[in-house]
Amino acid sequence: MIEIDRITKVYEGQIAVENVSMTVETGTITVIVGTSGSGKTTLLRMINRLEEPTSGDVRINGDSTRSVRPHILRRRIGYAIQGHGLFPHHTVARNIAAVPDLLNWPRDKIRARVDELLALFSMDPAQFRDRYPAELSGGQQQRVGVARALASRPDLLLMDEPFGALDPIIRNRAQEDLRRIQQKLGSTIMLVTHDMEEAIRLGDRVAVMDGGKLVQHGPPAEIITRPATDFVANMVGDVERPLRLLSLIPVIEVMEDGRVEGAALSTQASLRDALSACLWTGRAEVPIERDGVLVGRVTLDAIRARIGSHA
């Protein structure tokens, strides 16, 4: 568990982060969202002491980060940034192994961890282990960057605009990969973004920063339906709000009996996924499956009714 307790950062008389407090529960994703200059990256960097707080405290599992030397602290905290920061003259395997090497893990343990993470990110170890970053696509580089941050099984993973350099299609896939892997590993993640869509899609909780202050912190549905300030409401966007809310509602909430033809969605899919499937294929309904077995359908009329109830 991460406890941020009244943390403040002042640069030459200018307040960058002001008296921010929040708790991040173990095994969750918290997304910090805000415009440029809102203090979100400074807040993130104070957690691993890349920036030293002017006042306040950060505690990880009850222990103050001030009680640990910064370089030791950072070996316990994964850090992934936009552009991935891979070492260009090191292979994929050596990049991922960077922190385990510093921690003097045995060679066989390092190799096993590298292969485990590559497989987890759907990158065949035999195919990718010995490649160099320049031989990878942008999406593959991003996956290696996150794998490197996870390599030493850190207490916490910090991510600063990790998907900002990716095109929209790859970005969506990268977000899905991160969610899948976080759920599999039970990682605690704090992620900074300027994109409210990304915050809503990824976050178990969303923290909105404005002018160095934390103006709202809560579940995505609360951010969408009950924005605390005009700034939050503008970030959510009135036109997109019902569609964003659909991304939080599983299809099983409006699923009906009946069998229909066509490519099926999983019961884990959202109503937004179902709406996209209907609009893309021109169908009025989409089949739903669980473990490869059809269990029902979702109709366009039911989705529209749900949109109308939140408009």
N, C-alpha and C positions, 0 to 999 in steps of 0.2 A: 504494500500500500504506500502511496506517495502522498505526503501531506505538505502542502505549500502554505506557509503561515505568515501572513502580513508582509509579503516580500516587496521590496522597493528597490529600484535602481535609478540613480541620479548621475547624469553626465554633465560636468561643468555647469552645475546649477539648473540643468534641464531634466525634468522628471520623464524617464522613459517608461517605467513601470511603477504604478502607485498602489501600494497596500493591497496586493492581490492575495487572496486565500482561496484554496480549493483542495478537495481530497480526490485522489484517483484510486479507485478500487483495483485490487489485484485481478489480473485476467481480463481487463477491459480496454477499449480504445477510447481515449479522450481526444477530441479534435479541438485545437485552439484556432479560431478563425477571426479575421479582422482585415482591415485595409492596410496598405503600406504605412508604416509609422505608428501602428497601433500598439506596439510593444510585444507582439506575440513571439517573435523570434528571440528577443532579449529575454523574455520569460523562460522560454525553452532552454536557452543557453545558461541560465542561472542554475538550472537543475543539475547539470553536470559540471558546473563551475568553469565553463568557458568564459562566462562573465561572473564576476564576484558580486553578490548582492550588497547594496549599500546598507540595507537593514532587513530584518526578517530572517526566516529560516526555512530550509527544506529538509524533510525527514523521509527516509526510505525505510520502511518496516520499523519505524520508531527511532532510528538512529539519524542524528543530524549529519548532513553531508559535510559540514564544517569539521567534523571529527576525523575525516579521512583525507589524506593527501590527494590533491586533485588528480594526479596521474593514476593513482590506485583506484580512485572513484570511477574514472572514465573506463577502466577495464571492466567494471561491473555494469556499465551502461552502454548499450549499443547506440550508435549515432549514424543516421543515414540522411544525406542531403541531396538537394537538387543537383543533377549532374553526376551524382554517384561517387565522385572522388576516387575512382579506381586508380591504382598505380599502373601506368601504361606499359611499363617494361616488365611487369610481373604477370604470370599466367593467372587464369581464373582461380585455380586451386590455391596458388600462393596468395592472391588477394584475399580470398575467404579465410585463409589460415593466419592472417596477420596477427590478430589478438591471441589466439591459442598459442602461436609461436612465442609471443611475449610472455605468456603465462607458463611456458616450458612444458606444454602438453607433450606426451610421447608421440613419436611420428605416426605410429599405427592408429592412435586415437584421433589425431588430426586428419589423417587421410579418410578415416571412417566418417568423421563429422562433415568434411567437405562433400563426400559422396552422398551422405544423407541429405544435406541441404540442397544440393543440385537436383537430386531426385524429387525432393519436396516441391521445388520450383519448376518441375516438369522439364528439366534440362538433363539429358542423358550424361552421366559422369564420364563415360568413355569418350563421348563426342566433344564435351565442353571443358573438361578438366585442364587440358593443356593448351587451350586457346588463349589469345591475348585480347584485351578489351577492344582494340581496334577491329577485331574480327567479329565482333558481336553487334547485333542491332541495338537500337536505343532501349527497347523493352528488355532485351536480355541483359544489357549493362545494368539497368535498374534492378533487375532481380538479383544479380550478383552483388550489387551494393547492399541490398537488404540482407542477403544471405551472409555477407561479411559481418554486418552489424549483429546478426543473431548467432554467430559462430561459437562464441564462448558461453552460450546460454545465459545472457545477461538478465539481471533483475528487471530491467526496464529498457525499452527501445524508444529513443527519441528520433523523430523524423521531421525534417524541415523542408517543406515543399518538395517532397520526394518525387512527385509525378509531374511537376511543373513543366519540364522540358519535353514531355511526351505528347504526341498528337492524340486527339480525343478518343479514337478507337482503342489505341494501345493503352491509354490512360485508364479507360473503363476496365479493361482486362487486368491491368496491374492492380487496380483497387480490389477487384474480385479475388485475385491471387492473395493479396495481403489479408483480406478478411478470412479466406479459407485457411491460410496458414496460421493466423492468430488464433482461430478457433481450435485448430489441431494442437498447437503448442501451448495454448493457454497464456500467451505472452501479455504483458502489460505494455501498452503503447500510448505515447503522447505524440500527436502529429500536428504540425502547423500548416495552415493553408490560408489562402485569400479567397477560396472558392467555397461558398456556402453549400453548393450542390455536393461537393466532395465531403464536406463536414457532415451533412445529413445522411449521405450514403454510407459513410464509414463509422461514424461515432456512436458508441453507446451513450456517451454524453458529449455535449458541445459547449465549449466555453467561448463566448464572444467578447473580444477586446475592442475598446474604442478609446483613443486618447490616453493609452497607458493604464486604463482601468478595466476591470472585469465587470461588464454590464449585465451579463446573464450567463448562467451555467446550469444546464439541465438536459434531460433527454431530448432527442431530436423532435419528437412530436410536440413537446412543450414549446420549443423554440419556434416551430412553425405556427402553432395555433394560438400561443399566448406570448408574442414578442414583448419584452420588458420595456423597450424604448423604440422611438421612431427609427433610430439607427439600425436596430435589429430587424425591424419590420421591413426597412428598405433593403437590407441584405437578403432577406428571405424572398421578397418580391411578391406583390399581391397577385399578379397574373399566374405565377408559377406555383403559388402555395398549394392549391389542391393537388396538382400533379406531384409535388414533392411529398405530400402526405401519402399519396398512393404508394410511394416507394417503401413506406413503413408498414403497409398492411399486407399480410400474407394472403395468397389467393384462396386459401381454405376458408377464410372468413365469409366469402360469398360464393363458394363452390356449390354447384347443384348436381343432382344425379343426372346421368345421361352420358351416352357415348357419342363422340364426334370424331371425324377423321382428321388427319393432319399431325404435324409435329407437336408433341406434347410438352408442357412445362411441368417442372417439379412442384410438389406441394410446398417447397421452400421458396418458390418464386413470389414476387410481389405483384400487386395489382398493376403497378406501372409496367412491369414486364409483360403482363397479360394484355394491357392496352397496346403496348408496342407491337406485340405479336398479331393482334387483331388488325391494327392499322396497316402493318407491313404486308400482311397477306390478303387483306380485304375481306376477312372472315368476320362473322358476327359472334363467334364463340371459339374457344380454344380448349382442347382436352388437357386434363391434369393427370399426372401419374405419380405413383409412389413406388420406388424400387422397381421401376420398369413395368408396373401394372397400372392400367387406366383406372382411376377412381372417381372421375367426375368431369365436370366442365365449368368454365367461367364464361359468362356471356357479356357482350359489349354493353347491353342494357344495364346489367348489374353494376358494371364498372362506372358507367355514366351516372347511375343513381347515387353511387358512393361519392363521386366528384361533386354532384349537386348538394349532397348533405353537408359538405365542407366548404362550399363556395362562399 
